[in-house]
Amino acid sequence: VCGAGRRARRKHEVAAKRWRRRVLRKLWVPFGIAALALVGLEMASPHLVSWFLGMALGALAAVYIALREMPPAHIERWRTGAEGERRTAGALAALRRQGYVLLHDLPDRRSSDPDLKGNIDHVVVSRAGVFLLDSKWLGGEVSIGRDVLRVQMVDDEDDSYELRRLASGMRGRAARLQQDIAQQTGVHNVQAVVVFWNRFPAGLVEQNRVVYVEGARVADWLRRQDPAIPADQVPVITDAIAEARAPVRQTGWEWITTRKSNRGDRAGRAPLPGS
């Protein structure tokens, strides 16, 4: 309902459908011929042989279904990305009762088309300020050093890799959001936060204007931040973000709001996304 992971799920569905059309279409003829041959033999064979042929037919169907549901890693990563975003949304949900506003799956202003690259996973607005969150579920053990994120794969050292642009990308998204709402709100800083759902032994690292935090600790970390803005500014900031980052399409999810702006309910104005 909140829309967390909506873009990643859509990317996974579209890419998986294209992959199935491209790859599985080649298997329809041999699988179909084999299935028909097995059915014919089963109808013409004695009972015991018929039972074994039925097992073979079932195994053939199972192999096809397994292949259909196992797209390549570059497609599957969209599904794991969406799952990471849903986990973050679930971890943050309780904060709404404490006056926090949660916005999920917003576009970055580099792109007006949600099918292109450029989105913001989550934005949290509270008396402590504005926080831009990015959810990560990378599959390995993460460590941070000098703006470089290293993913250590437990089972195969050769599969380990580094992400050198994550920190600069997060600072860029936060800066663009701050620039877009500064005139209406006076906000001088948007804090960039990366939330990990894979193993992150450090738990919490604050480095070069980016915070890296374990998913299970993100809500408590937000609660510990000191108030920096008046309470009546929270809805003003939220409205400014919603106007600057309104989703292009809302199909398949609802916008929900549990609060009214201190400027009053404007007739016909859509509720805020994911709040």
C-alpha positions in Angstrom: 0.0 0.0 0.0 2.8 2.5 0.9 4.5 1.9 -2.5 7.9 0.8 -1.2 9.8 -1.1 -3.8 7.2 -0.4 -6.5 9.7 0.7 -9.1 12.0 -2.2 -8.5 9.2 -4.7 -8.6 8.0 -3.3 -11.9 11.6 -3.5 -13.3 11.9 -7.1 -12.2 8.5 -8.1 -13.7 9.2 -6.4 -17.1 12.8 -7.8 -17.4 11.7 -11.3 -16.3 8.9 -11.3 -18.9 11.3 -10.3 -21.6 13.8 -13.0 -20.5 11.1 -15.7 -20.5 10.0 -14.7 -24.0 13.6 -14.8 -25.3 14.9 -17.9 -23.6 11.9 -20.2 -22.8 10.4 -19.8 -26.3 13.3 -22.0 -27.6 12.3 -24.8 -25.2 8.6 -25.0 -26.1 9.1 -27.2 -29.2 11.5 -29.8 -27.6 9.6 -29.8 -24.3 6.3 -30.1 -26.1 7.5 -33.0 -28.3 8.9 -34.8 -25.3 5.6 -34.3 -23.3 3.5 -35.6 -26.2 5.8 -38.6 -26.6 5.6 -39.4 -22.9 1.8 -39.1 -23.0 1.6 -41.5 -26.0 3.9 -44.0 -24.4 1.9 -43.8 -21.1 -1.4 -44.5 -22.8 0.1 -47.5 -24.7 2.2 -49.1 -21.9 1.5 -51.5 -19.1 0.7 -50.1 -15.7 4.2 -50.1 -14.2 5.9 -48.6 -17.2 3.0 -46.1 -17.3 3.8 -45.1 -13.7 7.5 -44.4 -14.6 6.5 -42.4 -17.6 4.1 -40.3 -15.5 7.0 -39.6 -13.2 9.1 -38.5 -16.2 6.4 -36.2 -17.4 6.0 -34.6 -14.0 9.8 -34.1 -13.8 9.8 -32.5 -17.2 7.1 -30.0 -16.1 9.0 -29.3 -12.9 12.2 -28.5 -14.8 10.3 -26.1 -17.1 8.6 -24.3 -14.1 12.0 -24.1 -12.3 13.6 -22.6 -15.4 10.8 -20.1 -15.7 11.1 -18.9 -12.1 15.0 -18.6 -12.2 15.9 -15.5 -14.2 19.5 -14.4 -14.4 21.2 -12.6 -11.5 21.0 -9.1 -13.2 17.2 -9.5 -13.3 16.8 -11.2 -9.9 18.6 -8.2 -8.2 15.5 -6.1 -8.9 13.4 -8.5 -6.8 15.9 -8.5 -3.9 16.0 -4.7 -4.2 12.3 -4.5 -3.9 12.3 -6.8 -0.9 14.9 -4.6 0.8 12.7 -1.6 0.3 9.7 -3.4 1.8 11.8 -4.4 4.8 12.8 -0.8 5.4 9.2 0.4 5.0 8.1 -2.2 7.6 10.9 -1.2 10.0 9.9 2.5 9.8 6.1 2.0 9.9 5.8 2.4 13.7 7.4 5.9 13.5 4.2 7.2 12.0 2.5 7.0 15.4 5.2 9.3 16.8 4.6 12.1 14.2 7.2 11.0 11.6 6.1 11.3 7.9 7.2 8.4 5.6 7.4 8.8 1.8 8.3 5.8 -0.4 9.5 5.3 -3.9 9.8 8.9 -5.2 11.4 9.9 -8.4 14.7 11.7 -8.6 14.4 14.9 -10.5 17.0 13.7 -13.1 14.2 11.7 -14.6 10.5 12.3 -15.2 10.0 8.8 -16.5 9.8 6.2 -13.7 11.0 3.5 -16.0 14.4 5.3 -16.3 17.1 5.3 -13.7 16.7 7.8 -10.9 14.6 7.3 -7.8 14.5 7.8 -4.1 13.6 4.7 -2.0 12.4 6.5 1.1 12.2 10.0 2.7 11.5 10.5 6.4 10.4 13.9 7.7 10.4 14.6 11.4 11.3 17.3 13.9 14.9 16.1 13.5 14.9 17.1 9.9 14.7 15.4 6.5 16.4 12.0 5.8 16.8 10.4 2.4 17.1 6.6 2.7 18.4 4.0 0.3 17.7 0.3 1.0 20.4 -2.3 0.1 20.3 -6.1 0.2 23.6 -7.1 -1.3 23.9 -10.7 -0.3 27.4 -10.5 1.3 29.1 -8.9 4.3 29.5 -5.1 4.0 32.3 -2.9 5.3 32.8 0.8 4.7 36.1 2.6 4.1 36.9 6.1 2.7 33.6 6.3 0.7 34.1 2.8 -0.7 31.6 0.1 0.1 33.1 -3.4 0.0 30.8 -6.5 -0.3 32.6 -9.6 1.0 31.0 -12.8 -0.3 31.2 -15.5 2.3 31.3 -18.6 0.1 33.5 -17.3 -2.7 36.1 -14.6 -2.2 36.5 -14.1 -5.9 32.9 -12.8 -6.1 33.6 -10.0 -3.7 33.3 -6.5 -5.1 33.3 -2.8 -4.3 30.8 0.0 -4.8 32.7 3.3 -5.3 29.9 5.6 -6.4 27.3 4.8 -3.8 28.3 7.5 -1.3 28.6 10.3 -4.0 25.3 9.2 -5.5 23.6 9.4 -2.1 25.0 12.9 -1.5 23.9 14.0 -4.9 20.3 12.8 -4.4 20.2 14.5 -1.0 21.6 17.7 -2.4 19.0 17.8 -5.3 16.1 17.2 -2.9 17.4 20.0 -0.6 17.7 22.4 -3.5 14.2 21.7 -4.6 12.6 22.4 -1.3 14.9 25.0 0.2 13.0 28.1 -1.1 9.6 26.9 0.3 10.9 25.4 3.6 14.3 26.9 4.4 15.8 23.4 4.9 19.5 23.6 4.7 20.4 19.9 4.9 19.0 16.5 3.8 20.7 13.7 5.5 21.7 10.7 3.3 21.2 7.3 4.9 22.0 3.8 3.5 20.1 1.0 5.1 21.6 -2.5 4.9 19.6 -5.8 5.1 22.6 -8.0 4.5 25.2 -8.6 7.1 26.8 -5.4 8.4 29.0 -6.0 11.4 29.8 -2.4 12.1 26.0 -1.7 12.6 26.4 2.0 12.2 28.9 4.2 10.4 28.8 8.0 9.9 31.2 9.1 7.2 31.5 12.0 4.8 27.9 13.2 5.2 26.5 9.7 4.7 25.1 7.4 7.4 25.3 3.6 6.9 23.0 1.7 9.3 21.8 -1.9 9.8 18.2 -2.3 8.9 17.1 -3.5 12.4 18.6 -0.3 13.9 17.4 2.3 11.5 14.2 3.2 13.4 16.0 3.6 16.8 18.7 5.7 15.1 16.1 8.1 13.7 14.4 8.4 17.1 17.8 9.4 18.7 18.3 12.3 16.4 17.9 15.7 18.2 15.0 18.0 17.2 16.1 20.7 14.8 12.9 22.2 13.4 9.6 23.3 14.9 6.8 20.8 14.8 4.6 23.0 12.6 7.3 22.9 9.9 7.0 19.1 9.4 3.8 19.3 7.3 5.1 22.3 5.3 8.3 20.3 4.4 6.2 17.2 3.6 4.0 19.2 1.2 7.1 20.7 -0.5 8.6 17.2 -1.0 5.3 15.8 -2.3 5.1 18.6 -4.9 8.8 18.3 -5.9 8.8 14.5 -6.0 5.2 13.5 -7.0 5.2 10.0 -8.6 4.3 10.2 -12.4 2.0 7.2 -12.1 0.1 6.0 -9.1 -1.4 2.8 -10.6 -1.5 -0.1 -8.2 -1.0 1.7 -4.9 -2.8 4.4 -2.9 -1.6 7.6 -1.4 -2.5 7.7 2.3 -2.2 10.6 4.8 -2.9 10.6 8.5 -2.4 14.3 9.0 -3.6 17.7 7.7 -1.3 20.5 6.7 -1.2 23.5 9.1 -2.1 25.5 6.0 -5.5 23.8 5.9 -6.9 21.1 3.7 -6.9 22.4 0.1 -9.9 21.1 -1.9 -8.9 18.6 -4.5 -5.3 18.2 -3.4 -4.1 14.5 -3.5 -2.9 12.9 -0.3 0.8 12.5 0.3 2.5 9.4 -1.2 3.2 6.7 1.4 2.8 9.0 4.5 
